[in-house]
Amino acid sequence: MRFLINCSNLKVGGGLQVADSICGQLDKFREHRFVVVLSRFLGKTAEQIKDYDNVEVLRYDLPQSFRTVVLGRDKFLNGLVKEKKVDAVLTVFGPSLWRPRVPHLCGFARAQLLLTVKGYRLTVKKRFVHRVWAWGFRRSSSVFYTENAYISAMLPLLIKGAEVHTVSNYYNQVFDQPERWQRNVKLPEFEGTTLLSVSSAAAHKNLGIMVPAAAWLEREHPDINFRFVLTCKEAPFELPERLKKHFVFIGKVDVSECPNLYEQADIMFMPTLMECFTATYPEAMRMEVPIVTTDLDFAHGLCGDAACYYSAMDAHDAAEAIYRVATDESYRSHLTAQGKEQLKTFDNYEQRAEKLIGILEKLQTT
């Protein structure tokens, strides 16, 4: 069979890592041919898979044109489907905007369309954007996969009649390949607790809670020295001068640089408010770094007993959770041990690719 793997709409975030991981597995499916369309943000992935005998790599950024946004058509992608005699399409994560004229499996990872958190309010602009996203999903496909059974159960409430599969996320396979680890991000020398947040600065990530949490730790727990390390170029929030010593902004990192960052961290801090899945959880588990995260259903479903939870919008509670993990060695050991067990509940990168290709095979024959 011939499948088109559509990554032309991916620009930022964890979707790029998932795309890289899936594409890196395609040479194991020798019975199929793949046309892989990668955006310009997946250059390293293109290099990685360019020599796969059963893969043809093309570079293309899906434009937000009238034809694509309103009509669901794209001349380049439609032409590929016809020219390459594609049997089915996998869009790694939508909304794809484009609706192919063959069976289409679309990934759903926009938890903001399904979840709400008390105290977190959307701007008028964001509410409009979310309505456009929802419309885009409904228009582009009727078959979806999510990375979380909790989200899969909710998705038909948003997209009536949707066929929904659950294929969980995992860490990228580079975490199991130390020879590929890049060690060019060296954090400044520091005596104390390093809290790592590998995350975009999207509003729902709630990175701003670090500021009052830092103020609370400084005031109430002067016995510990701490710093927050963020993968942003600069503060995505207002940062008082007196607290700047507690923050390090290293900018965007490639997935191959992440293992080394975890090696330099003491705690993975993830203040996110809504996720279908975030790979930072299994990444931290794999690297045996304890997790502090929000006391929300999706986080419990993904982390189980492998995280210390705090009330999502309460900076003081976040600070106390950080302090507990930073100062209790036996509790840290408990969390990392539970993390090893929790990893067993996810589809690994090989199983994920097998499940997705299996769904495409069934779509094409129905």
Secondary structure, DSSP 8 states (H G I E B T S, - for coil): -EEEEEETT--SSHHHHHHHHHHTTGGG-TTSEEEEEE-GGGHHHHHHHTT-TTEEEEE------HHHHHH---HHHHHHHHHTT--EEEESSS--S---SS-EEEE---GGGT---TT----HHHHHHHHHHHHHHHHH-SEEEES-HHHHHHHHHHSTT-EEEE------GGGG-GGG----------SSEEEEE-----GGG-GGGHHHHHHHHHHH-TT--EEEEESSSS-SS---GGGGGGEEE-----GGGHHHHHHT-SEEEE--S--S--THHHHHHHTT--EEEE-SHHHHHHHTTSEEEE-TT-HHHHHHHHHHHHH-HHHHHHHHHHHHHHHTTS--HHHHHHHHHHHHHHHHH-
